[in-house]
Amino acid sequence: MQIVAVGPTARQSTSSGPSPAPRDGIDGGRSRWHRGCDAEGAPGSVDNFPLTAAGRQRVGPKGLAPLPRLLFTCREVARRMGSLAAVPTRLAAALVAGVATYAGFDPINLPLLIPAGLALFFGAVRGAGIRRGAAVGGAFGATFFGLHIFWMRALGTEPWIALTLLETLFLILLGAILPVLSTRRAWPVWFALAWSAAEAMRGAIPFGGFTWGQLGFAVMDTPVEPVLPWLGVAGAGFVVALLAALLAWALLEARPRLALVTAGAAAVLLALPAWVQPPGLRTSSGTLDVAIVQADIPGNGDNLVAHHREVTEGQATATRELAGAVRRGEVAQPDLVVWPENSTAVDPFDDVEARDEIASAVRAIDAPVLVGAIVDDPDPGRVLNQGILYDPVTGAGERYAKRHPVPFGEYVPFRWIFRDRFTERIGLVRRDMAAGTRTSPLRVDRHDGTGSVLVADAICFDVAFDDALGSQVRRGAELGVVQTSNALFIHTSQIDQQFAISRVRARELARTVVIASVNGRSGVVAANGDVVNAFPVRARQVSVDRVPLHSARPPSLWVGPWWGPVAVALTSLGFLFTWRPYRRMNGGRVRSRPHGEQSHEQPAGAFEAGRKR
């Protein structure tokens, strides 16, 4: 076993004459540059150097500088795609967009592909009509989620397909809404709001929601990262979606000069959070020596239940070895020792063997030990997944219970419905895991008696939800801890995805986050999101890190929880106010038109212009 001592982690132009009627294209209409083409899409004559009434030279496509010329070329491609805007064209664009967005997350981790992929999706759905838009949203969602959560196949093909289809439903709804919102003048903003609304909905329903794949989880090491302590994960996701919508707008509608000005303004706005950070975030309120114990699992490493006794024994043995290293002066005496989730898969209050192993380790290290344990609920049909703080003198003390158990993995909703149809799989979850309700941090006493520290705990998938760590930081937590057991997914990309989410939480909450996993990936993430210490997967390792504490509370603690509900409300209002004009402009028809049928849709902003007249 390797014991590592780690030092301080703180680092701290105008055209005259009527334009052609809008075609059923991606943008539902034509931009000014598109007017240089005839009704069939063939290039028309171009006068490169006409003079305006004011005597100023107006430059056409041939006279553009390289970047605007590239923009013109991209829009011309988009226009030609629009002239072939049959369902297969849109679906193909959606499939490519889904792959590109997936590649922005781990394990590929090319985050700049996300706005490009979303821009392609927004372009494919814009002006598509409700049914076509729903189909485009479904194609995009199935592709993105099918790839992003492919690790769910570790539970079986059926759960992977079921969860993919469930999450895709929200993208189908989004795809049906966006064509209506695309008729508003500021449609890029409405598209970004609608995306935030979809993320908020799928993060809450059904069965408590599923937040994996939120755009905000992929902004680390990008220009959007400084937005996190200001707006939270949801707000950062909105910024990414807005950038993607603006990119689609620039390619489909904007004049080159206006597009460049917009790009410059967006760059300045993105730079502001980096230049002006919330006050006090870089100031440390002290330090704490924290030990992380990762003892691994025998065999292939993915079957904790079959080896749960060895896991508990391994955690205890590694902790006793750490105590020996402390006595020899090789490492510092820790103030807190963190064991991972499922360090004991049996109730340590009832199981004598587990209780004795834990007690001997706690006495040997002479420091509080946060133990992940499965604890029996008073209801014999339920269990609790808890982090229990053991004191070397008083024994078991404060506890945190997992707030977001995994449906069909840790509990079965409507068990009486599924029991008869899926007897074998439902039988694997013999008891339902009850959700915890604690929102206050754990109090950890320092080993030298100089006071105590408030520590926020989260267990496994809790870290992907805003209310787990965030609610405890609002109540004064100075340090974050994530106890996790990803053994079932140890050979998949889920490990890296969850570690990336922990990095985002550290940056969002401005707190050091300590991660303890049974067999990977454990480590320490600084409050600025930098990885200070990361254990190899499947390594049997212990480290002692002196981590900085922080007490400043970033605006994200209050802005983040409200972003989703506000986005849902605004998107709903925008859709309702646009629905009747949308139907009227389409002659009362809301179905998608067959390919080649004349469009009655107006270009973006037509409704607002009509109201002003």
C-alpha positions in Angstrom: 0.0 0.0 0.0 1.2 3.5 -0.8 0.9 6.3 1.7 1.3 9.7 0.3 1.7 12.9 2.3 0.6 15.9 0.3 1.3 19.5 1.3 -1.0 22.5 1.1 -3.4 22.5 -1.8 -4.3 26.2 -1.9 -3.4 27.9 -5.2 -5.0 30.0 -5.2 -26.2 46.7 -45.6 -29.7 47.3 -47.1 -31.3 45.7 -50.2 -34.2 47.3 -52.1 -37.1 45.5 -53.6 -39.2 42.6 -52.4 -37.5 39.6 -51.0 -38.4 36.1 -52.1 -41.1 34.3 -50.1 -39.6 32.3 -47.3 -38.9 28.7 -48.1 -39.3 25.8 -45.7 -35.7 26.0 -44.6 -33.8 25.6 -41.4 -34.2 29.3 -40.6 -37.8 29.6 -41.9 -36.8 32.6 -44.1 -33.9 34.3 -45.8 -31.2 36.5 -44.5 -30.1 39.6 -46.4 -27.2 37.7 -48.0 -29.6 35.0 -49.2 -31.3 37.6 -51.4 -28.4 37.3 -53.9 -30.0 34.0 -55.0 -33.1 33.3 -57.0 -36.2 31.5 -55.8 -34.7 28.1 -56.8 -31.6 28.6 -54.8 -29.3 29.3 -57.8 -26.8 32.2 -57.4 -28.0 35.5 -58.8 -25.9 38.3 -60.1 -23.8 40.1 -57.6 -22.6 43.7 -57.9 -19.5 43.9 -55.7 -19.2 47.6 -55.6 -22.6 49.4 -55.7 -22.9 52.8 -54.2 -25.6 53.7 -51.6 -27.5 56.9 -51.7 -25.0 58.3 -49.2 -22.2 57.6 -51.7 -20.6 54.8 -49.5 -19.4 51.7 -51.1 -21.4 48.5 -50.3 -19.3 45.4 -50.5 -20.8 42.1 -51.6 -19.6 38.6 -50.9 -16.6 38.7 -53.1 -15.2 41.7 -51.4 -15.5 40.3 -47.8 -12.6 40.0 -45.5 -11.6 36.3 -44.9 -13.6 35.8 -41.7 -16.8 37.4 -43.0 -16.4 35.5 -46.3 -16.2 32.3 -44.3 -19.3 33.3 -42.5 -21.0 33.9 -45.8 -19.9 30.5 -47.1 -21.3 28.8 -43.9 -24.6 30.6 -44.3 -24.8 29.7 -48.0 -24.3 26.0 -47.0 -27.0 26.4 -44.4 -29.3 28.0 -47.0 -28.8 25.2 -49.4 -29.5 22.7 -46.6 -32.7 24.7 -46.0 -33.7 24.3 -49.6 -33.5 20.5 -49.0 -35.2 20.7 -45.6 -36.8 17.3 -45.8 -37.0 15.3 -42.6 -33.9 13.1 -43.4 -31.7 16.2 -43.8 -32.8 17.6 -40.4 -32.5 14.2 -38.8 -29.0 13.7 -40.1 -28.0 17.1 -38.7 -29.5 16.1 -35.4 -27.5 12.9 -35.3 -24.2 14.7 -36.0 -25.1 17.3 -33.4 -25.7 14.6 -30.8 -22.4 13.0 -31.5 -20.6 16.4 -31.3 -22.3 17.3 -28.0 -21.4 13.9 -26.5 -17.8 14.4 -27.5 -17.7 17.5 -25.4 -18.0 15.4 -22.2 -15.8 12.8 -20.7 -14.3 10.4 -21.9 -13.5 12.4 -25.0 -13.6 15.8 -23.3 -13.5 18.3 -26.1 -15.9 20.9 -24.6 -15.7 23.4 -27.4 -17.6 20.9 -29.6 -20.7 21.4 -27.4 -21.7 24.8 -28.7 -20.9 23.6 -32.2 -23.2 20.6 -31.8 -25.9 22.6 -30.1 -25.8 25.2 -32.9 -26.3 22.5 -35.5 -29.2 21.1 -33.5 -30.8 24.6 -33.1 -30.3 25.2 -36.8 -31.9 21.9 -37.7 -35.0 22.5 -35.5 -35.5 26.2 -36.3 -38.5 26.7 -38.6 -39.1 22.9 -38.8 -42.7 22.9 -37.6 -43.8 21.2 -34.4 -43.8 17.5 -35.6 -40.5 17.8 -37.5 -39.0 19.6 -34.5 -40.1 16.9 -32.2 -38.5 14.3 -34.5 -35.3 16.3 -34.6 -35.2 16.6 -30.9 -35.8 12.9 -30.5 -32.9 12.1 -32.9 -30.6 14.5 -31.1 -31.6 13.3 -27.6 -31.4 9.6 -28.4 -27.9 10.0 -29.9 -26.5 12.2 -27.2 -27.9 10.3 -24.2 -27.4 6.9 -25.8 -23.6 7.7 -26.0 -23.3 9.8 -22.9 -24.7 7.2 -20.5 -23.5 4.2 -22.3 -22.0 3.1 -19.0 -25.5 2.2 -17.9 -25.0 -1.0 -19.8 -23.1 -2.2 -16.8 -26.6 -2.7 -15.2 -27.9 -4.3 -18.4 -29.0 -3.3 -21.9 -32.6 -2.7 -20.8 -31.8 -0.1 -18.1 -29.6 1.7 -20.6 -32.3 1.8 -23.3 -35.0 2.8 -20.8 -33.1 5.7 -19.3 -32.0 6.9 -22.7 -35.6 6.9 -24.0 -36.8 8.6 -20.8 -34.3 11.4 -21.1 -35.0 11.7 -24.8 -38.6 12.5 -24.1 -37.5 15.9 -22.7 -35.6 16.6 -25.9 -38.7 15.6 -28.0 -40.7 18.2 -26.1 -37.9 20.8 -26.5 -37.8 20.1 -30.2 -41.5 20.7 -30.5 -41.4 24.0 -28.6 -38.3 25.5 -30.3 -40.0 26.0 -33.8 -42.6 28.1 -32.1 -40.1 30.2 -30.1 -38.0 30.6 -33.3 -40.5 33.1 -34.6 -39.7 35.6 -31.9 -37.2 38.3 -32.6 -34.8 37.4 -29.8 -35.0 33.7 -30.6 -31.5 32.8 -29.5 -32.3 33.9 -25.9 -35.5 32.0 -26.0 -33.7 28.9 -27.3 -31.2 29.1 -24.4 -34.0 29.6 -21.9 -35.9 26.6 -23.3 -32.8 24.5 -23.0 -32.4 25.5 -19.4 -36.0 24.7 -18.8 -35.6 21.2 -20.3 -32.6 20.6 -18.0 -34.5 21.7 -15.0 -37.4 19.5 -15.8 -35.4 16.3 -16.4 -33.4 17.1 -13.3 -36.6 17.0 -11.2 -39.0 14.4 -12.8 -39.7 11.6 -12.8 -38.6 9.9 -9.6 -36.4 12.8 -8.5 -34.9 13.4 -11.9 -31.6 12.7 -13.6 -29.1 15.5 -14.0 -26.3 13.7 -16.0 -25.5 15.5 -19.2 -26.2 19.1 -18.0 -24.1 21.5 -20.1 -22.8 23.1 -16.9 -20.9 19.9 -16.0 -18.6 20.3 -19.1 -17.4 23.9 -18.7 -14.3 23.3 -16.7 -11.1 24.6 -18.4 -13.2 26.7 -20.8 -14.0 30.4 -21.0 -17.4 29.7 -19.3 -15.8 28.3 -16.2 -15.7 31.6 -14.3 -19.5 31.9 -14.6 -19.9 29.0 -12.1 -19.5 30.8 -8.8 -21.8 33.6 -10.1 -24.7 31.6 -11.7 -24.1 28.0 -10.7 -24.3 24.9 -13.0 -27.7 25.8 -14.4 -26.6 29.4 -15.3 -23.4 28.2 -16.9 -25.4 25.8 -19.0 -27.6 28.7 -20.1 -24.5 30.6 -21.2 -23.3 27.6 -23.3 -26.7 27.2 -24.9 -26.9 31.0 -25.6 -23.5 30.9 -27.3 -24.7 28.0 -29.4 -27.9 29.8 -30.3 -26.0 33.0 -31.2 -23.7 30.9 -33.4 -26.7 29.4 -35.2 -28.1 32.9 -35.6 -24.8 34.2 -37.0 -24.8 31.5 -39.6 -28.4 31.7 -40.6 -29.4 35.3 -40.4 -26.9 37.9 -39.3 -24.9 40.2 -41.5 -21.2 39.4 -41.3 -20.4 42.7 -39.6 -23.2 42.4 -37.0 -22.1 38.8 -36.4 -18.6 39.9 -35.7 -19.8 42.6 -33.3 -22.0 40.1 -31.5 -19.1 37.7 -31.2 -16.9 40.4 -29.7 -19.6 41.4 -27.2 -20.0 37.8 -26.2 -16.3 37.5 -25.7 -16.2 40.6 -23.4 -19.2 39.4 -21.4 -17.5 36.0 -20.9 -14.3 37.6 -19.8 -16.1 39.7 -17.1 -16.6 36.9 -14.6 -12.9 36.0 -14.9 -11.9 39.6 -14.3 -14.4 40.2 -11.5 -14.8 37.3 -9.2 -17.2 37.3 -6.1 -15.3 38.8 -3.1 -13.6 36.6 -0.7 -13.5 33.4 -2.8 -9.7 33.2 -2.8 -9.4 33.8 0.9 -8.8 30.8 3.1 -10.4 30.5 6.5 -7.9 27.9 7.7 -6.7 24.4 6.9 -7.6 20.9 7.8 -5.5 17.7 7.5 -7.7 15.1 5.7 -6.8 11.5 5.0 -8.4 9.6 2.2 -8.5 5.8 2.2 -9.1 3.8 -1.0 -8.6 0.1 -0.3 -9.9 -1.4 -3.6 -12.1 -4.5 -4.2 -10.7 -8.0 -4.8 -11.1 -9.7 -8.1 -12.4 -7.7 -11.1 -13.2 -4.8 -8.9 -16.9 -4.5 -9.9 -18.6 -6.7 -7.3 -18.6 -5.1 -3.9 -21.5 -7.1 -2.5 -19.7 -10.4 -3.1 -16.6 -9.0 -1.3 -18.1 -6.6 1.2 -16.3 -8.2 4.2 -12.9 -7.8 2.4 -13.8 -4.2 1.6 -14.5 -3.3 5.3 -11.4 -5.2 6.4 -9.3 -3.5 3.7 -10.4 0.0 4.8 -9.7 -0.8 8.4 -6.3 -2.3 7.7 -5.2 0.6 5.5 -6.3 3.0 8.3 -4.3 1.1 10.9 -1.3 1.2 8.6 -1.8 5.0 8.3 -1.8 5.2 12.1 1.6 3.5 12.1 3.0 6.0 9.6 1.7 8.8 11.8 3.4 7.4 14.9 6.7 7.1 12.9 6.4 10.7 11.9 6.1 9.9 8.2 2.9 11.8 7.7 0.9 14.4 9.6 -1.8 13.4 12.1 -5.1 13.8 10.2 -8.0 15.8 11.7 -10.4 13.7 9.6 -10.3 10.3 7.8 -12.7 9.7 5.0 -13.8 6.3 4.0 -15.9 5.8 0.8 -19.6 4.9 0.4 -20.3 1.2 1.1 -17.2 0.8 3.3 -19.5 -1.6 5.1 -22.5 -3.1 3.2 -24.0 -4.3 6.4 -25.4 -2.3 9.3 -22.5 -1.6 11.7 -24.9 -1.1 14.6 -26.1 -4.7 14.3 -23.2 -6.6 12.7 -20.5 -7.3 15.3 -17.7 -8.0 12.8 -18.2 -4.7 10.9 -18.5 -2.8 14.2 -15.3 -4.2 15.6 -13.3 -3.5 12.4 -14.5 0.1 12.4 -13.8 0.6 16.1 -10.3 -0.7 15.9 -9.4 1.5 13.0 -10.9 4.6 14.7 -9.0 4.0 17.9 -5.7 3.4 16.1 -5.8 6.6 14.1 -7.2 8.6 17.0 -9.2 10.9 14.7 -12.8 11.2 13.5 -13.5 8.8 10.7 -16.4 9.4 8.2 -17.6 5.9 7.3 -19.9 5.0 4.4 -22.4 2.4 5.7 -25.7 0.7 4.8 -27.9 1.1 7.8 -31.2 -0.7 8.5 -34.3 1.6 8.6 -36.9 1.1 11.3 -39.1 -0.1 8.5 -37.9 -3.6 7.6 -38.5 -3.0 3.9 -36.1 0.0 3.7 -32.5 0.8 4.3 -30.4 4.0 4.5 -27.1 4.9 2.8 -25.3 7.0 5.3 -22.0 8.7 6.1 -21.5 8.1 9.8 -18.9 10.2 11.7 -17.1 8.0 14.3 -15.3 9.7 17.1 -12.3 7.8 18.8 -13.9 8.5 22.2 -17.6 8.7 21.8 -18.1 6.4 18.8 -20.8 6.9 16.2 -22.1 10.4 16.1 -23.6 12.7 13.4 -24.9 11.1 10.2 -25.7 12.2 6.7 -28.1 10.0 4.6 -28.0 10.0 0.8 -30.6 12.4 -0.5 -31.0 11.1 -4.0 -31.2 7.3 -4.2 -31.1 5.8 -7.7 -34.5 4.6 -8.9 -34.6 1.0 -10.0 -31.0 0.7 -8.7 -31.4 1.5 -5.0 -35.2 1.6 -4.8 -38.1 0.5 -7.0 -40.9 3.1 -7.5 -44.3 1.5 -7.7 -42.9 -1.8 -6.8 -46.3 -3.4 -6.8 -46.7 -2.6 -10.5 -43.3 -3.8 -11.7 -43.0 -6.9 -9.4 -45.1 -9.3 -11.5 -43.6 -8.3 -14.9 -39.9 -8.0 -13.9 -39.7 -10.4 -11.0 -36.0 -11.3 -11.5 -34.6 -7.8 -11.8 -36.9 -6.3 -9.1 -35.8 -9.1 -6.8 -32.2 -7.7 -7.0 -33.4 -4.7 -5.1 -34.8 -6.5 -2.1 -35.2 -3.4 0.1 -35.9 0.2 -1.0 -33.4 2.9 0.0 -35.0 5.8 1.8 -34.0 9.3 0.9 -32.3 11.4 3.5 -33.4 14.9 4.4 -30.4 16.5 6.2 -29.4 19.9 4.9 -26.9 20.9 7.7 -23.2 20.1 7.6 -21.4 17.7 9.9 -19.3 19.1 12.7 -15.8 17.7 12.9 -13.6 18.4 16.0 -9.9 19.0 15.3 -7.6 16.4 16.8 -5.7 19.1 18.7 -8.8 20.5 20.4 -8.5 23.9 18.8 -12.1 24.0 17.6 -14.3 22.3 15.0 -15.0 22.5 11.3 -18.3 22.2 9.4 -18.1 19.7 6.6 -20.7 19.1 3.8 -21.1 15.5 2.8 -22.6 14.0 -0.4 -22.9 10.4 -1.3 -22.3 9.2 -4.9 -24.9 10.6 -7.3 -25.8 13.3 -4.7 -23.0 15.4 -6.2 -24.9 15.8 -9.4 -27.8 17.5 -7.7 -27.6 21.2 -6.6 -29.3 20.7 -3.3 -26.9 18.2 -1.8 -23.6 20.1 -1.1 -25.2 23.5 -1.8 -27.7 23.4 1.0 -24.9 22.5 3.5 -22.6 25.2 2.2 -25.4 27.8 2.7 -25.4 26.7 6.3 -21.8 27.3 6.8 -19.8 24.3 5.5 -16.2 25.1 4.9 -15.2 21.9 3.1 -17.0 19.4 0.8 -16.7 15.6 0.9 -18.0 13.1 -1.7 -18.2 9.5 -0.6 -18.8 7.2 -3.5 -18.7 3.6 -4.6 -18.6 3.4 -8.4 -17.4 -0.2 -8.4 -20.2 -1.4 -10.7 -19.0 1.2 -13.3 -15.3 0.9 -12.6 -14.5 -0.1 -16.3 -16.7 2.7 -17.8 -16.6 6.4 -18.5 -18.9 7.0 -15.5 -15.9 7.3 -13.2 -14.4 10.2 -15.1 -17.7 11.9 -15.6 -18.5 11.9 -11.9 -15.0 13.2 -11.0 -15.6 16.0 -13.5 -18.9 16.9 -11.8 -17.0 17.0 -8.5 -14.6 19.5 -10.0 -17.5 21.7 -11.2 -19.0 21.6 -7.7 -15.8 22.7 -6.1 -15.6 25.7 -8.5 -19.3 26.5 -8.2 -19.3 26.5 -4.4 -15.8 27.8 -3.9 -15.0 24.9 -1.6 -12.2 22.3 -1.6 -13.8 18.9 -2.3 -12.4 15.7 -1.0 -13.5 12.5 -2.9 -13.2 9.1 -1.4 -14.0 6.1 -3.6 -13.8 2.4 -2.9 -11.6 1.7 -6.0 -11.6 4.9 -8.0 -11.4 7.8 -8.5 -10.4 9.3 -5.2 -8.7 12.7 -4.8 -8.7 16.3 -3.8 -10.1 19.2 -5.9 -9.2 22.8 -4.9 -11.8 25.5 -4.6 -10.8 26.8 -8.0 -11.5 23.5 -9.6 -7.9 22.4 -10.0 -7.1 18.7 -9.4 -4.6 18.6 -6.6 -4.5 14.9 -5.9 -6.0 12.0 -7.9 -5.6 8.3 -7.1 -5.2 5.8 -9.9 -8.2 3.6 -10.5 -8.0 0.2 -8.7 -5.1 1.5 -6.6 -4.8 0.6 -2.9 -3.7 3.9 -1.6 -3.9 6.4 1.3 -3.0 10.0 1.3 -3.0 12.9 3.9 -3.7 16.3 2.4 -3.6 19.7 4.1 -6.6 21.3 2.5 -7.7 24.9 2.7 -11.0 25.8 4.2 -13.3 28.6 2.8 -16.2 30.5 4.4 -17.2 33.0 1.6 -20.5 32.2 0.1 -20.7 32.7 -3.7 -23.8 34.1 -5.5 -24.3 30.7 -7.1 -25.7 29.5 -3.8 -28.8 31.6 -4.3 -28.9 32.1 -8.1 -28.4 28.5 -9.0 -31.5 27.0 -7.3 -33.8 29.6 -8.9 -32.4 29.4 -12.4 -34.3 26.3 -13.5 -37.7 27.3 -12.2 -37.4 30.8 -13.7 -36.4 29.3 -17.0 -39.4 27.0 -17.0 -41.8 29.8 -16.1 -40.4 32.2 -18.8 -40.3 29.5 -21.5 -43.9 28.6 -20.7 -45.0 32.2 -20.9 -43.1 32.8 -24.2 -44.6 29.7 -25.7 -48.1 30.6 -24.7 -47.9 34.2 -26.0 -46.4 33.0 -29.3 -48.7 30.0 -29.9 -51.8 31.8 -31.3 -49.8 34.1 -33.6 -47.8 31.0 -34.7 -51.0 29.2 -35.7 -52.4 32.3 -37.4 -49.3 32.7 -39.5 -49.5 29.1 -40.5 -53.1 29.3 -41.5 -54.3 27.5 -38.4 -52.1 24.5 -39.2 -49.5 23.3 -36.7 -48.6 20.1 -38.4 -45.4 19.8 -40.4 -45.7 20.3 -44.2 -44.8 17.7 -46.7 -41.6 18.3 -48.5 -42.0 20.8 -51.2 -45.2 22.4 -49.9 -45.2 26.2 -49.7 -44.4 27.6 -46.3 -46.6 30.1 -44.6 -44.2 30.7 -41.8 -42.8 34.2 -41.3 -39.2 35.0 -40.7 -38.0 35.4 -37.2 -39.4 38.6 -35.6 -42.4 38.8 -37.9 -44.9 38.7 -35.0 -43.2 41.5 -33.1 -42.9 43.6 -36.2 -46.6 43.1 -37.0 -47.6 44.1 -33.5 -45.6 47.3 -33.8 -47.3 48.2 -37.0 
